[in-house]
Amino acid sequence: MVFLNPRTCGLNKDGDVRYKVDHATSRRTDQIDNEMLEQVEAYLRGEQPDGMLVEDITTVYERGVLVPQYYDQRLYKEFSDLLEREQLESVSIGELVRRGIITVREGHGSPSSDFRSGQIPYVKVSDIRSLRVNVNPTNMVPLILAKKFWRGTESGLREWDLITPNRASSNIGEFAIILPGEEQIVVTKEVFIVRVKENEEGWDPFYLLWALSLRAVRQQWRRVTLMQTNREDVAGRYREIELPVPKDKDWAQEVSLPFRNYFTTIASAKHEFVEAVRNAPFEFIANIATEKASEAFAATEPDGAGVGNDADNSSGGLFSVEPGTTPAAVVDQP
């Protein structure tokens, strides 16, 4: 089976003729930009256009994907070049899950807009930007409703968990990190929440974020993120994303040090800031002092069993739940 993945077809999204652009001058030329026609004509001449792949039909049906973008090896080339240049080996996200180095789960769900009046932040996919989770003060839910979506007394999130949209977003594969004090939130179901477990191979949240932030890795998400009617969707294909394996613990610490320093510094500064705001005789909007929500949350728990209770968070489980309830869906764990 032959796959061609042209990026243009001679028309723009409005149905008007699309012309090639001279990027040196930022001017349109009089040549129609139609890669589809050019690639088909090249193939008929016996040539192999960029992005073309010939795949065994049995393999195609085993994968269950007939979208040319999925088979475009141009989206993997930069990662392949990185491995060769830096003399690195690679491992898939799916393999890391299988070996118990990371776990992957979905978010909690989406409360109706008429319930968004409370003290617990509700995070949508559009709130995951620039490596951070942004709190929208117009999207806050009551604690009692948050607990229903958590299916327990707390969110199941932990500091330094990583989170990315997995559907209905152009930013699938763009990760943010949960800072200390940001754990008690309700997250839309359309995300992956990734946690690094204790291991001896050099993987920690900051190295994983470093790896996922590499342009060569991000390119791979374009291959596995396909359009589902009118929404982007990655489904289980995220397991195919390849990451560079740490050469050793020291090397992993060294390359990811800027990420560690940056986010631990932000966490420390945010803690000082929130403490000052909390002790001020004024009320602030939710995204100024989100930890006030955590303070209110902790106050509702008996015997200090709220946010930050080490006894509750030391079990090593992915989340805690109340008896007779079901935890949020786990996508992948060994």
Backbone as numpy.savetxt, mean C-alpha at the origin, in Angstrom:
# Nx Ny Nz CAx CAy CAz Cx Cy Cz
0.34 -17.68 -27.41 -0.50 -16.49 -27.41 0.39 -15.25 -27.41
0.08 -14.29 -28.29 0.88 -13.09 -28.44 0.20 -11.94 -27.71
0.99 -11.23 -26.90 0.48 -10.05 -26.18 1.24 -8.82 -26.63
0.49 -7.80 -27.03 1.04 -6.48 -27.33 0.43 -5.50 -26.34
1.23 -4.57 -25.84 0.72 -3.63 -24.85 1.01 -2.19 -25.28
0.34 -1.71 -26.32 0.53 -0.31 -26.75 -0.05 0.65 -25.73
0.60 1.80 -25.57 0.16 2.78 -24.57 -0.75 3.84 -25.15
-0.82 3.93 -26.48 -1.71 4.91 -27.11 -2.39 4.28 -28.32
-3.52 4.89 -28.71 -4.28 4.35 -29.84 -4.68 5.42 -30.84
-4.07 6.59 -30.74 -4.37 7.65 -31.70 -5.46 8.61 -31.26
-6.14 8.29 -30.14 -7.20 9.15 -29.62 -6.93 9.42 -28.14
-7.38 10.60 -27.68 -7.29 10.87 -26.25 -8.59 10.48 -25.57
-8.70 10.74 -24.27 -9.87 10.29 -23.52 -11.17 10.97 -23.96
-11.06 12.09 -24.66 -12.25 12.79 -25.15 -12.64 12.38 -26.56
-11.86 11.45 -27.16 -12.15 11.00 -28.51 -11.53 11.86 -29.58
-10.73 12.82 -29.19 -10.03 13.67 -30.16 -8.72 13.02 -30.58
-8.22 13.44 -31.75 -6.96 12.89 -32.25 -5.83 13.26 -31.29
-5.00 12.28 -30.97 -3.85 12.51 -30.09 -2.59 12.57 -30.95
-1.81 13.63 -30.75 -0.59 13.82 -31.53 0.64 13.59 -30.66
1.73 13.16 -31.30 2.98 12.98 -30.58 3.51 14.34 -30.14
4.19 14.33 -29.01 4.73 15.56 -28.43 6.25 15.52 -28.51
6.83 16.64 -28.94 8.27 16.82 -28.92 8.63 17.29 -27.52
9.16 16.39 -26.70 9.40 16.72 -25.30 10.54 17.72 -25.12
11.37 17.87 -26.12 12.45 18.86 -26.04 11.89 20.28 -26.09
10.79 20.46 -26.84 10.19 21.79 -26.99 8.83 21.90 -26.32
8.28 20.74 -25.81 6.93 20.69 -25.21 5.87 21.17 -26.20
6.05 20.80 -27.46 5.08 21.16 -28.50 4.56 19.90 -29.18
3.29 19.94 -29.56 2.73 18.83 -30.33 3.25 18.86 -31.75
3.48 17.65 -32.28 3.86 17.54 -33.68 2.60 17.27 -34.50
2.77 17.08 -35.80 1.62 16.75 -36.65 1.50 15.23 -36.86
2.27 14.43 -36.09 2.22 12.98 -36.20 1.23 12.41 -35.18
0.34 11.56 -35.64 -0.64 10.94 -34.75 0.07 9.92 -33.85
-0.24 9.97 -32.57 0.37 9.08 -31.58 -0.48 7.82 -31.47
-0.11 6.80 -32.23 -0.91 5.57 -32.30 0.02 4.36 -32.20
0.41 4.03 -30.97 1.28 2.88 -30.76 0.59 1.57 -31.14
-0.73 1.52 -30.99 -1.45 0.30 -31.32 -1.24 -0.07 -32.79
-1.44 0.88 -33.67 -1.25 0.63 -35.10 0.21 0.31 -35.39
1.13 1.05 -34.79 2.55 0.85 -35.07 2.99 -0.54 -34.62
2.51 -1.00 -33.45 2.93 -2.31 -32.96 2.34 -3.45 -33.80
1.09 -3.31 -34.19 0.47 -4.34 -35.02 1.19 -4.44 -36.36
1.48 -3.31 -36.97 2.18 -3.33 -38.26 3.58 -3.92 -38.11
4.26 -3.60 -37.00 5.59 -4.17 -36.77 5.51 -5.68 -36.61
4.50 -6.15 -35.88 4.33 -7.58 -35.67 4.05 -8.30 -36.99
3.23 -7.69 -37.84 2.91 -8.30 -39.12 4.13 -8.33 -40.05
5.08 -7.44 -39.80 6.32 -7.45 -40.59 7.33 -8.46 -40.03
6.95 -9.16 -38.96 7.84 -10.15 -38.37 8.77 -9.57 -37.32
8.53 -8.33 -36.89 9.35 -7.70 -35.87 8.73 -7.93 -34.49
9.49 -7.60 -33.43 9.00 -7.75 -32.05 8.96 -6.37 -31.40
7.77 -5.77 -31.32 7.65 -4.45 -30.73 7.99 -4.46 -29.24
8.33 -3.30 -28.68 8.58 -3.18 -27.25 7.36 -3.64 -26.46
7.60 -4.48 -25.46 6.50 -4.95 -24.61 5.82 -6.20 -25.11
6.17 -6.66 -26.29 5.53 -7.88 -26.83 6.02 -9.11 -26.08
5.11 -10.03 -25.83 5.47 -11.30 -25.19 4.67 -12.42 -25.83
5.34 -13.52 -26.13 4.67 -14.73 -26.61 4.66 -15.72 -25.45
3.48 -16.10 -25.00 3.33 -16.97 -23.83 2.53 -18.21 -24.20
2.89 -19.32 -23.60 2.18 -20.58 -23.82 0.73 -20.42 -23.34
-0.20 -20.85 -24.13 -1.62 -20.63 -23.82 -2.03 -21.36 -22.53
-1.40 -22.49 -22.24 -1.71 -23.20 -21.00 -1.32 -22.36 -19.79
-0.16 -21.73 -19.87 0.31 -20.86 -18.78 -0.63 -19.68 -18.60
-1.08 -19.12 -19.71 -1.99 -17.98 -19.65 -3.27 -18.34 -18.91
-3.83 -19.48 -19.24 -5.09 -19.87 -18.60 -4.87 -20.30 -17.14
-3.70 -20.81 -16.82 -3.40 -21.12 -15.42 -3.35 -19.84 -14.59
-2.81 -18.76 -15.17 -2.75 -17.49 -14.47 -4.10 -16.80 -14.42
-4.95 -17.11 -15.37 -6.29 -16.53 -15.37 -6.32 -15.06 -15.72
-5.33 -14.59 -16.46 -5.25 -13.18 -16.84 -5.02 -13.08 -18.34
-5.86 -12.29 -19.02 -5.72 -12.09 -20.46 -5.41 -10.62 -20.79
-4.95 -9.86 -19.82 -4.68 -8.44 -20.01 -3.22 -8.27 -20.44
-2.97 -7.65 -21.61 -1.58 -7.51 -22.10 -0.65 -6.82 -21.11
-1.15 -5.84 -20.36 -0.31 -5.11 -19.40 0.37 -6.06 -18.42
-0.33 -7.11 -18.04 0.18 -8.08 -17.06 1.43 -8.80 -17.58
1.53 -8.92 -18.90 2.63 -9.66 -19.51 3.73 -8.74 -20.06
3.62 -7.45 -19.80 4.59 -6.48 -20.32 5.85 -6.49 -19.45
6.91 -7.09 -19.94 8.15 -7.23 -19.15 8.91 -5.92 -19.01
8.50 -4.87 -19.74 9.13 -3.56 -19.55 8.92 -3.06 -18.13
7.82 -3.50 -17.50 7.51 -3.05 -16.15 8.32 -3.79 -15.09
9.09 -4.79 -15.51 9.96 -5.54 -14.59 11.43 -5.26 -14.85
11.74 -4.66 -16.02 13.13 -4.52 -16.44 13.95 -3.68 -15.46
13.38 -2.58 -14.96 14.14 -1.73 -14.06 14.53 -2.49 -12.79
13.64 -3.35 -12.30 13.96 -4.14 -11.12 15.03 -5.17 -11.45
14.94 -5.78 -12.60 15.94 -6.75 -13.02 17.32 -6.10 -13.13
17.34 -4.88 -13.68 18.60 -4.14 -13.80 19.15 -3.80 -12.41
18.27 -3.45 -11.48 18.68 -3.13 -10.11 19.35 -4.33 -9.46
18.75 -5.50 -9.59 19.32 -6.71 -9.00 20.71 -6.99 -9.55
20.86 -6.83 -10.86 22.16 -7.10 -11.49 23.19 -6.07 -11.07
22.79 -4.79 -11.05 23.74 -3.71 -10.72 24.23 -3.79 -9.28
23.31 -4.09 -8.36 23.64 -4.10 -6.93 23.97 -5.51 -6.42
23.95 -6.49 -7.33 24.25 -7.88 -6.97 23.34 -8.36 -5.83
22.05 -8.23 -6.08 21.04 -8.59 -5.09 20.23 -9.79 -5.57
19.64 -10.49 -4.63 18.66 -11.51 -4.94 17.27 -10.96 -4.64
16.24 -11.64 -5.11 14.89 -11.14 -4.92 14.01 -12.20 -4.27
12.93 -11.74 -3.67 11.94 -12.62 -3.07 10.57 -11.98 -3.26
9.55 -12.79 -3.47 8.21 -12.25 -3.68 7.52 -11.99 -2.34
6.55 -11.09 -2.37 5.75 -10.84 -1.17 5.07 -12.13 -0.73
4.58 -12.90 -1.69 3.93 -14.16 -1.35 4.86 -15.10 -0.60
6.12 -15.15 -1.01 7.09 -16.03 -0.34 7.39 -15.52 1.07
7.46 -14.20 1.26 7.68 -13.65 2.59 6.53 -14.01 3.53
5.31 -14.00 2.99 4.15 -14.42 3.79 4.26 -15.89 4.14
4.60 -16.70 3.15 4.68 -18.15 3.37 5.70 -18.49 4.45
6.79 -17.75 4.48 7.86 -18.00 5.45 7.60 -17.34 6.80
6.51 -16.62 6.92 6.16 -16.03 8.21 6.92 -14.77 8.55
7.56 -14.15 7.57 8.30 -12.92 7.81 7.37 -11.72 7.85
6.33 -11.75 7.04 5.32 -10.69 7.07 3.93 -11.30 7.09
2.96 -10.51 7.53 1.55 -10.86 7.39 0.87 -9.74 6.62
-0.21 -10.09 5.93 -0.98 -9.12 5.15 -2.45 -9.29 5.48
-3.13 -8.20 5.79 -4.57 -8.26 6.05 -5.25 -7.09 5.36
-6.57 -7.16 5.27 -7.36 -6.07 4.73 -7.73 -5.08 5.84
-8.38 -3.98 5.44 -8.85 -3.01 6.41 -10.16 -3.44 7.05
-10.77 -2.51 7.78 -11.94 -2.84 8.60 -13.26 -2.76 7.82
-13.44 -1.70 7.05 -14.71 -1.49 6.35 -14.98 0.00 6.23
-16.14 0.34 5.68 -16.45 1.74 5.39 -17.77 2.14 6.05
-17.71 2.93 7.12 -18.95 3.40 7.76 -19.69 4.38 6.86
-21.00 4.36 6.93 -21.81 5.27 6.15 -21.51 6.72 6.53
-21.62 7.63 5.57 -21.25 9.02 5.79 -22.07 9.68 6.89
-23.32 9.22 7.11 -24.14 9.86 8.14 -23.73 9.45 9.55
-22.80 8.48 9.67 -22.30 8.09 10.98 -20.95 8.72 11.30
-20.44 9.55 10.40 -19.09 10.07 10.57 -19.08 11.33 11.43
-19.37 11.11 12.67 -19.34 12.20 13.65 -18.93 11.60 14.99
-17.65 11.72 15.33 -17.17 11.12 16.56 -15.74 11.50 16.83
-14.98 10.60 17.46 -13.61 10.94 17.84 -12.56 9.99 17.28
-12.97 8.94 16.55 -12.02 7.98 15.99 -11.87 8.24 14.49
-10.65 8.47 14.00 -10.46 8.75 12.57 -10.86 7.57 11.68
-11.56 7.89 10.59 -11.84 6.92 9.53 -10.95 7.27 8.35
-10.15 6.31 7.90 -9.15 6.55 6.86 -9.59 5.89 5.56
-9.67 6.71 4.50 -10.00 6.23 3.16 -8.72 6.08 2.35
-8.84 5.46 1.17 -7.64 5.27 0.34 -7.02 6.61 -0.05
-7.84 7.63 -0.21 -7.31 8.95 -0.60 -6.54 9.61 0.53
-6.63 9.08 1.75 -5.90 9.64 2.89 -4.49 9.06 3.03
-4.15 8.11 2.16 -2.83 7.48 2.22 -1.95 8.14 1.17
-1.13 9.08 1.62 -0.34 9.89 0.70 1.03 10.20 1.30
2.03 10.27 0.45 3.36 10.75 0.84 3.90 10.02 2.07
3.72 8.71 2.10 4.24 7.83 3.14 3.54 8.00 4.50
2.47 8.78 4.55 1.78 9.04 5.81 0.29 8.78 5.66
-0.34 8.52 6.81 -1.80 8.41 6.89 -2.32 9.75 7.37
-3.09 10.41 6.52 -3.61 11.74 6.85 -5.01 11.63 7.45
-5.24 12.34 8.54 -6.55 12.33 9.20 -7.39 13.47 8.67
-8.57 13.13 8.16 -9.53 14.13 7.70 -10.52 14.41 8.82
-10.55 15.63 9.38 -11.42 15.91 10.52 -12.90 15.78 10.21
-13.27 15.69 8.93 -14.68 15.50 8.58 -15.06 14.02 8.54
-14.05 13.14 8.72 -14.31 11.69 8.69 -13.89 11.07 10.02
-14.71 11.28 11.05 -14.47 10.72 12.37 -15.73 9.94 12.78
-15.54 8.81 13.42 -16.69 7.98 13.80 -16.71 7.79 15.31
-17.89 7.52 15.89 -17.97 7.27 17.34 -17.23 5.98 17.71
-16.73 5.92 18.92 -15.98 4.77 19.39 -16.81 3.49 19.32
-18.10 3.57 19.67 -18.95 2.38 19.66 -19.07 1.80 18.26
-19.11 2.70 17.25 -19.17 2.23 15.86 -17.81 1.70 15.43
-16.74 2.36 15.86 -15.40 1.89 15.52 -15.19 0.46 16.01
-15.66 0.17 17.22 -15.49 -1.18 17.78 -16.24 -2.22 16.95
-17.36 -1.83 16.35 -18.10 -2.77 15.49 -17.27 -3.10 14.26
-16.62 -2.09 13.69 -15.80 -2.34 12.50 -14.50 -3.07 12.88
-13.98 -2.80 14.07 -12.79 -3.52 14.53 -13.11 -4.97 14.89
-14.41 -5.24 15.16 -14.84 -6.55 15.65 -14.12 -6.90 16.96
-13.93 -5.91 17.75 -13.25 -6.10 19.02 -13.09 -4.77 19.72
-12.26 -4.73 20.73 -12.10 -3.53 21.54 -11.00 -2.61 21.04
-10.20 -3.06 20.07 -9.17 -2.20 19.49 -8.99 -2.54 18.02
-8.23 -1.71 17.34 -8.19 -1.75 15.88 -7.42 -2.94 15.32
-6.50 -3.50 16.08 -5.63 -4.55 15.54 -4.42 -4.01 14.82
-4.31 -2.68 14.68 -3.13 -2.09 14.06 -2.06 -1.87 15.13
-0.82 -1.82 14.67 0.29 -1.54 15.58 1.21 -0.49 14.96
1.98 0.14 15.82 2.95 1.10 15.32 3.89 0.43 14.34
4.22 1.14 13.28 5.12 0.72 12.20 4.50 -0.28 11.25
3.19 -0.58 11.36 2.52 -1.31 10.28 2.56 -0.47 9.01
2.59 -1.14 7.87 2.55 -0.45 6.57 1.18 -0.65 5.95
0.74 0.35 5.18 -0.61 0.31 4.62 -0.61 0.90 3.22
-1.33 0.26 2.30 -1.44 0.74 0.93 -2.84 0.48 0.40
-3.36 1.33 -0.48 -4.63 0.99 -1.16 -4.47 -0.29 -1.97
-5.55 -1.08 -2.08 -5.49 -2.26 -2.93 -6.58 -2.25 -4.01
-7.40 -1.19 -4.02 -8.48 -1.12 -5.00 -8.96 0.32 -5.12
-9.48 0.66 -6.28 -10.15 1.95 -6.50 -9.24 3.13 -6.22
-7.96 3.01 -6.58 -7.03 4.11 -6.36 -5.89 4.01 -7.37
-5.42 5.16 -7.81 -4.26 5.18 -8.70 -2.97 5.01 -7.90
-3.07 4.96 -6.56 -1.90 4.86 -5.70 -1.72 3.47 -5.11
-2.27 2.46 -5.74 -2.04 1.09 -5.28 -0.54 0.81 -5.34
0.01 0.35 -4.22 1.45 0.11 -4.14 2.21 1.26 -3.52
1.53 2.39 -3.24 2.16 3.49 -2.51 1.87 3.29 -1.03
2.91 3.11 -0.24 2.73 2.72 1.16 2.90 3.90 2.10
2.17 3.82 3.21 2.33 4.73 4.34 2.66 3.90 5.56
3.17 4.55 6.60 3.55 3.85 7.82 2.76 4.42 9.00
2.32 3.52 9.88 1.56 3.92 11.06 2.54 4.32 12.16
2.46 5.57 12.62 3.33 6.03 13.69 2.74 5.65 15.05
3.58 5.61 16.09 3.05 5.40 17.44 2.00 6.45 17.78
0.87 5.98 18.32 -0.23 6.88 18.65 -1.28 6.99 17.56
-1.00 6.41 16.37 -1.94 6.49 15.25 -2.69 5.18 15.03
-2.53 4.23 15.95 -3.04 2.88 15.70 -4.55 2.77 15.75
-5.19 3.56 16.60 -6.63 3.38 16.82 -7.44 4.19 15.82
-7.54 3.63 14.62 -8.28 4.23 13.52 -9.14 3.15 12.87
-10.14 3.58 12.14 -10.93 2.68 11.29 -10.44 2.87 9.87
-10.06 1.79 9.22 -9.48 1.86 7.88 -10.43 1.20 6.88
-10.63 1.86 5.76 -11.46 1.27 4.71 -10.98 -0.14 4.37
-11.88 -0.97 3.96 -11.54 -2.37 3.66 -10.59 -2.48 2.47
-10.58 -1.47 1.60 -9.83 -1.56 0.34 -8.36 -1.19 0.50
-7.72 -1.79 1.51 -6.29 -1.58 1.74 -5.65 -2.91 2.12
-4.32 -2.95 1.98 -3.52 -4.01 2.57 -2.77 -3.41 3.75
-2.78 -4.12 4.87 -2.01 -3.73 6.04 -0.93 -4.80 6.24
0.31 -4.38 6.18 1.44 -5.31 6.19 2.21 -5.14 7.49
2.50 -6.24 8.15 3.25 -6.22 9.39 4.47 -7.14 9.26
5.61 -6.64 9.70 6.83 -7.44 9.71 6.94 -8.15 11.05
7.11 -9.44 11.01 7.27 -10.25 12.22 8.75 -10.35 12.58
9.03 -10.75 13.80 10.42 -10.92 14.22 11.09 -11.97 13.35
12.31 -11.65 12.90 13.04 -12.58 12.04 14.53 -12.29 12.15
15.33 -13.18 11.61 16.79 -13.05 11.68 17.39 -12.73 10.31
16.56 -12.29 9.38 17.03 -12.11 8.01 17.20 -10.65 7.60
17.02 -9.72 8.53 17.24 -8.31 8.21 15.99 -7.53 7.85
14.84 -8.23 7.83 13.60 -7.54 7.49 13.04 -6.83 8.73
12.80 -5.53 8.60 12.07 -4.78 9.62 11.19 -3.78 8.89
10.29 -3.06 9.58 9.36 -2.16 8.87 10.06 -1.10 8.02
11.22 -0.63 8.47 11.89 0.45 7.75 12.60 -0.07 6.50
13.17 -1.28 6.60 13.75 -1.86 5.39 12.65 -2.20 4.39
11.54 -2.76 4.87 10.45 -3.11 3.97 9.90 -1.86 3.29
9.74 -0.76 4.04 9.26 0.48 3.43 10.27 1.01 2.42
11.56 0.91 2.75 12.60 1.30 1.79 12.46 0.51 0.49
12.31 -0.80 0.62 12.22 -1.66 -0.57 10.96 -1.34 -1.38
9.84 -1.16 -0.70 8.58 -0.88 -1.39 8.56 0.51 -2.02
9.45 1.38 -1.55 9.50 2.74 -2.08 10.44 2.89 -3.27
11.18 1.84 -3.60 12.05 1.89 -4.77 11.21 2.01 -6.04
11.64 2.87 -6.94 10.89 3.05 -8.19 10.81 1.74 -8.97
11.88 0.95 -8.91 11.89 -0.32 -9.64 10.85 -1.29 -9.10
10.57 -1.22 -7.80 9.54 -2.06 -7.20 8.16 -1.49 -7.53
8.02 -0.19 -7.41 6.71 0.44 -7.69 6.26 0.16 -9.12
7.20 0.09 -10.06 6.85 -0.20 -11.45 6.14 -1.54 -11.56
6.52 -2.50 -10.72 5.89 -3.82 -10.80 4.40 -3.77 -10.47
4.01 -2.84 -9.60 2.59 -2.74 -9.25 1.75 -2.34 -10.47
2.33 -1.64 -11.40 1.61 -1.28 -12.64 1.26 -2.52 -13.44
2.12 -3.53 -13.35 1.88 -4.76 -14.10 0.73 -5.56 -13.51
0.63 -5.62 -12.18 -0.36 -6.49 -11.53 -1.65 -5.76 -11.16
-1.66 -4.43 -11.28 -2.87 -3.66 -10.99 -3.65 -3.46 -12.27
-4.79 -4.11 -12.37 -5.57 -4.11 -13.60 -6.89 -3.37 -13.38
-7.47 -2.90 -14.47 -8.73 -2.17 -14.40 -9.89 -3.16 -14.32
-10.72 -3.01 -13.29 -11.90 -3.86 -13.11 -13.13 -3.00 -13.39
-13.66 -3.10 -14.58 -14.73 -2.23 -15.07 -14.22 -0.78 -15.10
-14.41 -0.04 -14.02 -13.91 1.34 -13.99 -13.08 1.62 -12.75
-12.58 0.56 -12.10 -11.78 0.71 -10.88 -10.52 -0.14 -10.96
-9.43 0.44 -10.49 -8.19 -0.33 -10.40 -8.32 -1.38 -9.31
-7.70 -2.55 -9.56 -7.81 -3.64 -8.60 -6.58 -4.52 -8.73
-5.96 -4.88 -7.58 -4.76 -5.72 -7.63 -5.05 -7.15 -7.22
-6.10 -7.36 -6.41 -6.49 -8.71 -5.96 -5.28 -9.45 -5.38
-5.20 -10.76 -5.64 -4.12 -11.56 -5.07 -2.82 -11.46 -5.84
-2.81 -10.68 -6.91 -1.59 -10.58 -7.72 -0.48 -9.82 -6.99
-0.81 -9.15 -5.88 0.24 -8.46 -5.11 1.31 -9.43 -4.64
0.95 -10.72 -4.50 1.92 -11.71 -4.04 3.09 -11.87 -5.01
2.90 -11.43 -6.26 3.94 -11.59 -7.28 4.98 -10.48 -7.22
4.74 -9.42 -6.46 5.70 -8.32 -6.38 7.01 -8.82 -5.80
8.11 -8.53 -6.51 9.43 -8.97 -6.07 10.14 -7.84 -5.33
10.81 -8.18 -4.23 11.55 -7.23 -3.41 13.01 -7.66 -3.31
13.93 -6.70 -3.14 15.34 -7.08 -2.95 15.58 -7.69 -1.58
16.25 -8.80 -1.54 16.56 -9.49 -0.28 17.73 -8.78 0.39
17.66 -8.51 1.69 18.80 -7.89 2.38 20.05 -8.76 2.24
21.18 -8.12 1.96 22.44 -8.87 1.91 22.77 -9.43 3.28
22.50 -8.63 4.31 22.63 -9.05 5.70 21.96 -7.97 6.54
21.92 -8.18 7.86 21.23 -7.24 8.74 21.86 -5.86 8.70
23.20 -5.82 8.71 23.89 -4.53 8.74 23.61 -3.74 7.46
23.63 -4.44 6.34 23.35 -3.76 5.06 21.93 -3.23 5.03
20.97 -4.03 5.51 19.57 -3.60 5.56 19.42 -2.36 6.44
20.09 -2.35 7.58 20.03 -1.21 8.49 20.63 0.03 7.82
21.71 -0.17 7.08 22.40 0.97 6.46 21.55 1.63 5.37
21.02 0.83 4.45 20.29 1.43 3.33 18.96 2.04 3.77
18.38 1.48 4.85 17.07 1.98 5.30 17.19 3.00 6.42
18.43 3.37 6.80 18.63 4.30 7.92 17.92 5.63 7.72
17.94 6.23 6.51 17.20 7.49 6.34 15.71 7.36 6.65
15.11 6.22 6.31 13.70 5.99 6.62 13.50 5.87 8.13
14.37 5.11 8.79 14.26 4.93 10.23 14.41 6.28 10.95
15.45 7.03 10.58 15.68 8.31 11.25 14.54 9.29 11.02
14.05 9.33 9.79 12.99 10.27 9.44 11.72 10.00 10.24
11.28 8.74 10.23 9.99 8.44 10.86 10.07 8.38 12.38
11.19 7.94 12.93 11.31 7.97 14.39 11.42 9.41 14.89
12.04 10.27 14.09 12.12 11.69 14.46 10.74 12.33 14.41
9.98 12.02 13.36 8.61 12.55 13.26 7.78 12.05 14.45
7.92 10.75 14.77 7.14 10.18 15.88 7.46 10.88 17.19
8.74 11.14 17.43 9.14 11.81 18.67 8.62 13.24 18.71
8.78 13.96 17.58 8.31 15.34 17.52 6.79 15.41 17.66
6.10 14.45 17.05 4.64 14.46 17.14 4.18 14.21 18.57
4.87 13.32 19.27 4.51 13.04 20.66 4.64 14.31 21.51
5.75 15.02 21.34 5.95 16.26 22.10 4.88 17.30 21.74
4.57 17.38 20.45 3.57 18.34 19.98 2.20 18.03 20.57
1.81 16.76 20.52 0.50 16.36 21.02 0.40 16.58 22.53
1.48 16.29 23.24 1.47 16.53 24.68 1.24 18.00 24.99
1.89 18.87 24.21 1.72 20.30 24.43 0.29 20.73 24.11
-0.26 20.20 23.01 -1.63 20.54 22.62 -2.62 20.02 23.65
-2.38 18.79 24.13 -3.28 18.18 25.10 -3.35 19.00 26.39
-2.25 19.59 26.77 -2.20 20.35 28.02 -2.60 21.82 27.85
-2.87 22.21 26.60 -3.29 23.59 26.36 -4.78 23.74 26.71
-5.21 24.91 27.14 -6.61 25.12 27.53 -7.51 25.43 26.34
-7.29 24.73 25.21 -8.06 25.01 24.01 -8.46 23.69 23.35
-9.47 23.74 22.50 -9.88 22.58 21.72 -9.40 22.77 20.29
-8.85 21.70 19.69 -8.32 21.77 18.34 -9.05 20.79 17.43
-8.93 21.01 16.13 -9.55 20.10 15.16 -8.85 18.75 15.23
-9.52 17.71 14.70 -9.10 16.33 14.92 -7.70 16.03 14.38
-7.36 16.58 13.20 -6.07 16.22 12.63 -4.91 16.99 13.28
-5.19 17.88 14.23 -4.13 18.52 15.01 -3.75 17.64 16.19
-4.73 17.02 16.79 -4.47 16.23 18.00 -5.19 14.91 17.95
-4.80 14.06 17.01 -5.48 12.77 16.86 -5.31 11.90 18.09
-4.25 12.08 18.85 -4.05 11.23 20.01 -5.07 11.51 21.11
-5.79 12.64 20.99 -6.87 12.85 21.95 -7.94 11.79 21.79
-8.09 11.31 20.54 -9.04 10.21 20.32 -8.57 8.97 21.05
-7.26 8.72 21.00 -6.72 7.57 21.71 -6.89 7.73 23.22
-6.73 8.97 23.69 -6.91 9.22 25.12 -8.34 8.91 25.55
-9.30 9.36 24.71 -10.71 9.08 25.01 -10.98 7.59 24.92
-10.34 6.93 23.96 -10.50 5.49 23.78 -10.01 4.75 25.03
-8.82 5.13 25.52 -8.25 4.46 26.68 -9.12 4.65 27.91
-9.74 5.82 28.00 -10.55 6.12 29.18 -11.78 5.23 29.28
-12.21 4.64 28.15 -13.41 3.80 28.16 -13.09 2.37 28.52
-11.78 2.01 28.57 -11.40 0.62 28.81 -11.15 0.39 30.29
-11.65 -0.67 30.86 -11.43 -0.95 32.27 -9.98 -1.32 32.56
-9.49 -0.90 33.74 -8.17 -1.29 34.23 -7.06 -0.97 33.24
-7.20 0.14 32.53 -6.14 0.57 31.61 -5.96 -0.34 30.43
-7.02 -1.01 30.00 -6.88 -1.98 28.91 -7.05 -1.35 27.55
-6.84 -0.05 27.44 -7.04 0.64 26.17 -5.79 0.67 25.33
-5.59 1.77 24.60 -4.48 1.90 23.69 -3.16 1.85 24.44
-2.22 1.13 23.88 -0.88 1.13 24.43 -0.70 0.20 25.61
-1.67 -0.62 25.96 -1.52 -1.55 27.07 -0.65 -2.72 26.64
0.53 -2.85 27.24 1.47 -3.86 26.79 0.92 -5.27 26.94
0.13 -5.50 27.99 -0.41 -6.84 28.19 -1.30 -7.24 27.03
-2.09 -6.26 26.52 -2.99 -6.58 25.42 -2.25 -6.77 24.12
-1.11 -6.10 23.97 -0.44 -6.08 22.68 0.74 -7.03 22.60
0.92 -7.86 23.62 2.11 -8.70 23.64 1.85 -10.11 23.16
0.66 -10.40 22.73 0.33 -11.78 22.40 0.96 -12.24 21.10
1.34 -11.26 20.23 1.92 -11.63 18.95 0.88 -11.90 17.89
-0.42 -11.89 18.26 -1.46 -12.09 17.28 -1.63 -10.88 16.40
-2.36 -11.05 15.30 -2.54 -9.94 14.37 -3.49 -8.91 14.91
-4.46 -9.34 15.73 -5.38 -8.41 16.36 -6.06 -9.15 17.50
-6.69 -8.40 18.42 -7.45 -9.05 19.49 -8.93 -8.80 19.24
-9.77 -9.73 19.65 -11.20 -9.63 19.39 -11.96 -10.01 20.65
-13.20 -9.57 20.69 -14.06 -9.95 21.79 -14.59 -11.36 21.57
-14.91 -12.08 22.65 -15.48 -13.42 22.49 -16.72 -13.40 21.61
-16.80 -14.36 20.71 -17.97 -14.48 19.87 -17.96 -13.57 18.65
-16.84 -12.84 18.43 -16.77 -11.98 17.27 -15.74 -12.54 16.30
-15.72 -12.00 15.08 -14.79 -12.45 14.04 -13.87 -11.32 13.67
-12.54 -11.55 13.62 -11.62 -10.49 13.27 -11.77 -10.07 11.83
-11.25 -8.87 11.51 -11.25 -8.41 10.13 -10.53 -9.43 9.25
-10.89 -9.45 7.99 -10.39 -10.48 7.08 -8.87 -10.46 7.00
-8.28 -11.63 7.12 -6.84 -11.79 6.95 -6.61 -12.22 5.51
-5.81 -11.47 4.78 -5.54 -11.81 3.40 -4.49 -12.90 3.33
-3.37 -12.69 4.03 -2.26 -13.64 3.96 -1.53 -13.69 5.29
-1.42 -14.86 5.83 -0.47 -15.13 6.90 -0.20 -16.62 6.89
0.99 -17.01 7.34 1.37 -18.43 7.22 0.53 -19.31 8.12
